[in-house]
Amino acid sequence: MPQKRAASSSKRKARSDSDGEQPEASVKTKKAKESASDDTTLAPNGQPTNKVLPVKISFPPRAENTSRIASWNICGLASSQKKGFKYYVEAEDPDILILTETKVNDEPVDPQLANRFPYRYWSISEKKTYSGTAILSKRKPLSVDKTLPGHPDPGLVKGRIITLEFEDYYVIGTYVVNAGQALKTLDAKKLWNHHFEAYIHDLDKKKPVIWGGDLNVAPTSIDLSNPKTNWNKSAGYTEAETTAFANVLNPPKGDAGKFVDIWRKLHPDDHHYTYFSYRFNCRAKGIGWRLDMFVLSERIVDRVKMCEIRSDIYGASDHCPVVVEITPASAS
């Protein structure tokens, strides 16, 4: 397919779940970094066009008496560390950090991460240098679970999910199964969604849930650049996937609690995305998908003080982080 046509249709390449290949953004020279940090150009959708991390990273102070939780698909920890991973983590300084697509084969030995996050949990795929999920926390959880109850294939679940239980909520971090090129693994995605929907609603009956990570779905037509050309053709935007996500938010069963896609609630009209392919100059054109998000139990939504896509943080990965701030139950 000619490059121009591929870019205009923005059919999302099934990422490393399918082929394990990710083009690399160059971050080799200080000059390249400086030129990116000086670039204030905005893409047609209103997001920045930088292709490497800014030289200086800073964010507004967190709201008083809140916990900050961040989620980032890093497209390989080793690769991301070479491109500025630690500078984002230092600037964001989250209380809890969800990492997806870590691609680690063993639990990393990283003194800086260990000093910042005393409690670190890694779910590692059986397949080498593939998928992978981690949750790093400054707070000690009450319990840790790396399973998806009821799923018949534990090998598929490894590297995909971690649940931490805290005093007033659960935090679930997921790198959800990709439906694959030509939707060849859509059945595996359906199976995942079936069991995950039951799991998250069961947890919600015990205490509120904060679900974050790369959810590998664009929930509605506003969450990707070219919905018409991708509908029921591209991984992440099929009827089966969007319906499963909608059933988490508004469950068909009357006894199950509702959930809220909190970034979308706070930004109802924005066409902002978290994933921009390195191919076809998608970043500069604002051609992307919103795949990374936080979904919260409806009953704690009023405790959220902000939820933002860190749109400048691009180049260490082909995804941008998402962050949410929430007050404790005692402060609400």
Buried (B, 14 or more C-beta within 10 A) or exposed (E): EEEEEBBBBBBBBBBBBBEEEBEBBEBEEEEBBEBBBEBEEEBEBEBBBBBBBBBEBEBEEBEEEBBBBBBBBBBBBEBBBEBBBBBBBEBBBBBBBBBBBBBBEEEBEBEEBEEBBEBBBBBBBEBEBBBBBBBBBBBEBEEBBBBBEEBEEEEBBBBBBBBBBBEBBBBBBBBBBBBBBEBEBBEBBBBBBBBBBBBBBEBBEEBBBBBBBBBBBBBBEBBBBBBEBBBEBBBBBBEBBBEBBBBBBEBEEEEBBBBBBBBBEBBEEBBBBBBBBBBBBBBBBBBBBBBBBBBBBBBBBEBBBBBBBBBBBBBBBBBBBBBBBBBBEEEE
